[in-house]
Amino acid sequence: MGDTVAKPETSPAAARVSLTVDLPHGGRIGPEDVDLIETIARERSIVGAGRALGQSYRKTWLMVDALNRMFESRVIDTFPGRRQAGATVTDFGRRLVALYRSAERRANATTARALDEIVASLDWRFEAAVTPADAVTPTARDAAAADRPD
């Protein structure tokens, strides 16, 4: 008989679609951007959001700046220099997150059968060299890095 490996005894996490939206003007918005917006809404601070996401203040600030420049309306309002300095997500930012999450839910619902078939074909001996969390997806983070003066 062949080298068959049984599926894990505990149910593995379901496959899901990760959505990156390539915008017609060259910008992109992806999971990292939406996570940042949601974290700023919770933390009410760019510093706090960076800390919560495990990234530097500079990287977090560059992502916020790129998001704010990508759209006609601001996504994040910042209040530097005040005693209670911080940041808030604008109405447009909240709407952007809602639209993105809606598209994400629809994409996952639409592809569920195809994803189930893909999962049924997995070789459970596979060990990823790079975990999905370590993989870099081009997003506003990349746009921010491109704008950095050298």
NORMOZI-V793352 format. One line per field, one symbol per residue. phi: phi as a letter, one per 30 degrees, with the letter a starting at -180 (. if undefined). psi: psi as a letter, one per 30 degrees, with the letter a starting at -180 (. if undefined). Layout:
phi->???
psi->???
This chain:
phi->.ddccddedddddddbdccbcdddcjdbbbedddededdddddhaddddeddcibddeddddddddddddbdcdcbccbdidecelbbddeddddeddddddddddddddceddddddddcdcdddbddbdedddccdbeeddddddddd
psi->llikkllkekklklklkkkkjjlfgflkkaeeeeeeeeeeeefhkeeeeeeefhlleeeeeeeeeeeefflekkekklilflehlaklkleeeeeeeeeeeeeeeeeeeegeeeeeeeefgkjffkjkekleffkkkkafeeeeeffkk.
